[in-house]
């Protein structure tokens, strides 16, 4: 967003803790085509564009460079790190990823797009990013874990989780076969929420 609010600025800063090797850029007067060209010149792998409504983050666009795809998400229930009590420092280690509930071909496609934002972590990393799909809403959580009493087991009762935030819910609604500056790129998938069906069908 141009001339974005302090809350979106804070959210953007906190996303840098989620996506390793990422950089924050205020869009200013840049149009999308210029933004994409600069990112390609600098050999960035992806652009993440954030949107807001009345100071509340409400949209995220992820565009893979140099040729796409681009996926559009609506954002809901955004809770910033500073909204979470007992805030802890965050490791800069590359995170392990957990994807749960993605059962369809489209779900696997979304999983692949999100996975490609993260480098491969070291085996001893204690940082976790969870993407949990329930009824086509992706719930994102950011934790670190610590094994209790020096245990080598990985059972739930032997691990203590600490949430770092931010946390938010994502609703994918469109994937295009191109970068975000391509006005007439082919649409790979678009959500159809108004089709009347006897039974609710889920996409992911």
N, C-alpha and C positions, 0 to 999 in steps of 0.2 A: 504494500500500500504506500502511496505517496503521503508524506507528512503524517506518519503514523503516530498513534497514541503511545504514552509511556508504557501502558500495559503490553501492547504488542511488541514494543522495543524490549521489554523484560522477557517476554515469551521467546522472542528471537534469540536473545542472549542465552536463555536456558536450553534452547535446542542445540546450541553449540556443544553442550555437555553430553547430548545424546548422540549426535553424529560426529564421530571422530574425524579429524582433519578438515573440519568445515570452517568457513569464514562468513562473518556477518557483513552484509552490505546494505546500506540504506539506498533505496532505489532512486530517490531524488527525481530529476527530470528525465531519466532514462526511459525510453520506450522499450517494449519487450524485445524487439529485434536487436536493438543495441546491446541489451543485457545478455542475450544469447550469444551474440558475436564476441563480446568481451570474454565470456566464460569459455567459449571454444578456443580463443586465442591463448588463454591462460591454462588450457588443457584440464579444466574441471570436468569431473565425470557426471555431475548432476547439478541442476538448479532447483532449489526449494523456495517457492514463492508463497508468502503468507498474506492472508486477507483478514479484515476485521469489520465488525459492525457495531457502531456506538462504543468503541473502545474494547470490545470483546473479540478475541480471535475466533473466527468462524469458518476459515477455509485454508486449505493447504494444497498446493499444486507441486508435484514432483515430476521433473522433466529430465530424462536421461540424455546425455550428450554423447556423440554429436547428432544422432539421427532419431532419438526417441526410444521407447514410447514415453507418453506423458499421461499421468494419472491425476485425477481431481478428487479431492476429499472435502466433505463438509466436516467441520470440527464442532464438538459439543462438550459440555461439562469440563471445560478447561480449568485445571487447578494448577497454579504456578507453584514453584518451589517455596516461595516466600509465604504461600498460603498454608503450607504444611507445617505443623508444629514439630518442634525438636529437629530443626534442620541440621543435617550432617554434611561434612565435606564430601566431595565426589571425586573418586579416582578417575584418572584420565586413561586408564587401561581400556583396551578394546573389549566390547561386551560379548558375552554369549547371548544367543537369540533363542527365544521360545515362541513358536507359532503353534496355536492350538485352534482347532475348529474349522480349518480351511480344507474342505472336502471335495470341492468341484474343480474342474479345469480352470475356471475363472479364479477360484480361491488360490490355486497354485500359481497362477499368473501374477496375482497381487503379491503373494508371498515372495516370488522371485524379484519383483521390482523393489520391494522393501529390503530384502536381503542384500541387494547390490549396493545399498547405501553404506554398508558396514564392512570394515576390513576383517580379516580372519583373526580371532583372538588367540592369545596364548592359553594353553591348557590350564594354567594356574590362575587365570583371571577370575575374580569374584564378582564381576559386574554382570547384571542380567537385564535384558530388554524383553518384555513380554508383549506379544500381540495376540490377543484372545478374541476370536470371532464368535459372536452370539447374535443370531438372527440378522446377519449382514452388518452389524455394528462392530467395529474393531476397537476393543478396549486396550489402551496402551498403558503400561506401568514400567517404572524404572526402579530397580532394586540392586542392592549388593547383598551377598550372603556370607555367613561365617559359620563354620562347623563348630558345634558345641563340644567343650571338654576334650578337644583334640581328636574327636571321632573321625575315622576314615570312611564312615558309612554315609550314604547319600539319601537316607530315609528322611521324610519330612520332619520327624521329631528330633533329628540330629542336626538340623540346619536352622539358623536364625536369620530372618530377612530384615533388611532395613530399607525403607522406601526413601528415595531421593527426589522424585518428581522431576519435571512436571508430569501430571497425568491428564489424559484426555481421551475422548472417544472420536472415532473417525468413521465416516460413512462414505465409501467410494461411490461415485455417481457417473464417472466417464473415464474411458481410456481412449487415447488417440494414437495413431501410428505416425508420430512425428514429434517435433519439439514444440514448446508452448507458443512460439511465435508464428507457427504455421496455421494460418486462418482456415485453409481448406484441406487440412490433413484428414485422411480417412479415419472414421470413428470405428474403433475395434469393438467397443461395448458402451452402451448408454443405459442407465437404469430406467425402468419403465414402471414407476410407482402407481400409475393410475389405471393399469389394466385390471379389469374385474375378473377375478378367478374364484372358483368355489373354495379353493384352499390356497393359503398363502404359500408362494414359492420363494425360496431363498436362493440367492445367486452364489454365495461363497461357500 
